Structure formats: C-alpha cells, structure tokens
Amino acid sequence: MDRLNRAIMTLARCSVRVVPAERREWAEAVWAEAGEVPDHRRLSWVAGGLWRVAREAGIVRRIAYWLAIAALAVGAAEVVSLIWRGAAVAPGFRPISWPTSSLGAGVYVDPHTTGEFRSLAIATVVLLVALPWIARRRGAFGPVSDSSAARVVRVGGCAGICVLVLVLARQAETLGEDLAAVPWSENAVLLGVTITYLTVIPLTARRWFPGVVAMHRGEATTLREEIQYPVLEFLVLGGGLVLFVALLSSVWCLIAAYVAGILAVTARGSRVAPTTLVYGAGAGVAGGLILYGATWPGRGFLDSNPLLPPVVIVVLPAMMLGASVAAARRVLRRSDPEALRREAWREGLVAGALTGGVAALLITTLILGTMVILHRQFPAPTTEAYFSLALFSPLIGMLIGSTAGWRADATHRRTPQPDGPLGVLSDD
Amino acid sequence: MVRDRDFSEQTLSVLTALRSRPGTWRHGYDLARETGLKSGTLYPILIRLADRGLLESCWEGEQPAGRPRRHLYRLTSDGLARSKEVLIEAPALARPATKRRRTVGGIAPREA
C-alpha cells in the first residue's frame, strides 16, 4: 500500500508540471501543504487539491477533448481498415443461420455487400468529421449547453450513433445483411432532403411559427401574411411527409435525424430543461436494457417469447409516459399560463421522444453489436425490425409525451392551489 | 462588481477564517483545519478569490528546515471591505464549516 501511495504521490508531483503556467503556482501550493497533512490523509489532500486545480485550469476538459479526438481517430482507422480489406461473405450465407456459416478459406466477396458496407463506412467517416464541426457552430445544433445533463446526453448520444454506424458497417461486412437496399444515388438524394429539412425547419420555425399560430387564431391581418403563412405551413407539413418517407426508406436519413435531434435538444439555445434530458435519457437507457434482456438469444421473438410483448407494449410506453409526466410536472411552476401550457407540452414531448430514441438506439446497437462481436443469433427476423423500432419508437414517445404534458398541465389547472387559481408557484 | 450570490457557504467560511486574523498570512492547511473544508474545495475558492483581487498570495520568504516553503494567503484591502459587506448580509452562512462538519477528512478541526 505504501508503495502504491508513493507511486501516486510521484505521479501527482509530476502532474504539477502539466498545469499551465498561470495556475502552476496553485498546484505547487497544494503540493507544498502536503507536508503539513498527517500521513494517512496526505494522499487524499494532494489528489483532491490537484484534481480541482487541474479542473480550474481547464486541463480535465482538454484531456477529455483529446480522448474524444483519439476515439474518433480510432473509429476512422477502423473504417479505413474495413474499406481496405473489403467485404468477405461466405457463399449462400444467411444472417439468420449464424453462427453455422463460417468465414475462412475460399471466402466469396459479394460486390453488392461490399458497396453497402463501403457506403456505410464512408457515412461513418463523414459523421465523425462533421459532428465536431456542427456541434461547435452557433445555431440550433450547437454549441452544447452548460448543463452537465446536456453534455452527457450529447456525448453519449453521438458516441452511441458512431458505434451503431460502425456496427452496421461491420455487420454488412461479416453477415452480408442487406441494410441499404436503396441505391446510392437515391440514398444521397433522400439524405440531402433530410438534412435540408432538419437544418431549415429550426430556423424557419423560430422565425415564422408565432405568425402561423396567430393566423390560426384569426390574428393575421395583412394580405401578405394571409398568403405567406399558409404556404409556409404547407411546405413544413409537406416536407414533414417527405421526411417521414425518407426516414422510412434510408438508414442514413434515420441516423441524420437522430444526430439532429440529439444536437438540437442539448444545444445552448435549446429551451429544454436539463431535468427533462435526465428523465428522458435515463428512462430510455433503462427501457433499452430491459428490452435487450427480454430478447437475449434463445428467448424467441414476439411469436414465441412471452416476455417480449409485455415489454414492447407495456414497459416501454410506460417509461415514456413516466418520463414525460415527470418532466412536464417539473416545469409546472411558471406564473404565465400560456408559457406554462407550452412548456409542459414541450418538455413532455422531448422526454417521450428521448426515451423512445435512446431505448431504440441502445437496443439496436446492443443486439446488432452482440450479433457481430459475439456471433450470437437474435431471433428478430431482419435488421429492418430494429430500424422500424428506431423510427417509430421516438414518434410514439412524442405522441405519448405531448399528450402527457398536455394532461399534466390540464390536471394542474384543475387542482386548487393555495397561491391562486392556476397554482402559481414561485419561479425557479 | 462581485454579486453576493457568487459567495457560496464554503466561500463565506473561508472569508470568515481569513477575517478572523486580518493582515496575518495564513497557509492552506491552516485554513482547511479552521473551515473544515477539503483541499478539493478550498483551493478553487482561494483561486477564485485571488482572481477577483480579494486575496493576495505569496511564498514563504525563507526555506524552512525539513519542509517545503508554504504558500501564504491573506485578504487584500478590497477583500476585507467586501467580506465585511457579505458577512454582514449573510451572518447565518458565515459560521465556520466546522460547526456542520466535524472533521477535515477525518482530522479533528482546531477550535476557532
């Protein structure tokens, strides 16, 4: 133990030199004071002091940044390695029969699969390069909010998506799964539509949405507004339908939507409360793990697994509902009734969507990752089942969450409060 | 202008300790024992107070035998004036942390 203490103390002594010059004096002060501290408390004194001085000097953030860059570099290297080796698929291979098929001598390279996994691999590289750039720009998607919850959700979500794309590329290489049935060119067009919609809508909505609401209330007066707002509404709704079709058709678009969603709710300009992120992401992680446990190999799919229907039909929606109600109730403390209604609805919607999205991302990554890494067979008929879950789970979460937020607001209004008819409490 | 809400309970206890002997140079462990704060809490507070010009610091002049030179702290004139204001405004928060936490990482605090 003494030897360990001495080693840690030596490390701490060396770490003083890493602290930037303007803060080094403080790190040396912590070290100098260590001589006064009794032996059995010296290690915690030095470790605690140096850690906090390092945090004050921004070293921890710098280390985390470089670790993230290193992780991205490893991911990019993995992708380059995949592209270099090419896809190797055993002849007549069917994913459902894994692991009875084997790769080995005389493997057959399927050009179709090669194209698929190469496109996914390129998508990964684009994602890895684009994410840090988008996330640092000012706007609807960045930079990240100051709250710890937003940082954790953003880093965890983006890391999860990168892992998912890598798993997809690996799966296309090793299992020959037919993931991207849509041709390259069509995929690119759908992705362009998705990115345009996801980029333009936040800007448009912030600027024009109040006008559209006013129009529905009959408040729009000028001829220009009476033409402008319906056209805008039509474009937004029509674009939403096109987006839905794109998400339904292309894995790339789905991934782009997930990235946009995670960046938007965790951006500095987002009005979503940090507690909503905690409730939504926490419930999503729990739901994803429960779902994964229920689908573990050998338990069968919906037709033969008694565990799965209650989990899919009851547990996951219940988690969406619970997170949404908790998030909506958390904001029912505002004095402005209109703001209260809007916020309860928004927080519920985001919490529900986050629960559904995180659960779907987790279950898809875990199941496909387990299939690729551990060569275990899961009883889902196709990978598309998981992508359907990834698409519909956040949408169902939005529906449940917005309804829960609206109901929580209505219930709150009906409940007599000691401070007034609307239950006005002091602001946070 | 420093806002009052920037002074946490722990910061106020450090200010109280420093004000108890104004003009005297104090070292970090001495302050830790008096306030009941751990090094990980105490040093960021000292850094922020110094950044705001409320605290001055220096190294001990001569090299003492058998131990390294200490880093010493005391309130500046601005620090004394500001701490007087905030401690009058928030006397309940200014009581030493030792009243709430009896030990400094297991070490019994010195009587204030």
Interface residues (C-beta under 8 A of the other chain):
Chain A: R23 E25 W26 E28 A29 V30 W31 A32 E33 G35 E36 V37 P38 H40 R41 S44 W45 V46 G48 G49 W51 R52 V53 R55 E56
Chain B: H27 G28 Y29 D30 K38 S39 G40 T41 L42 Y43 P44 L46 I47 S57 R67 P68 R69 R70 H71 G105 G106 I107
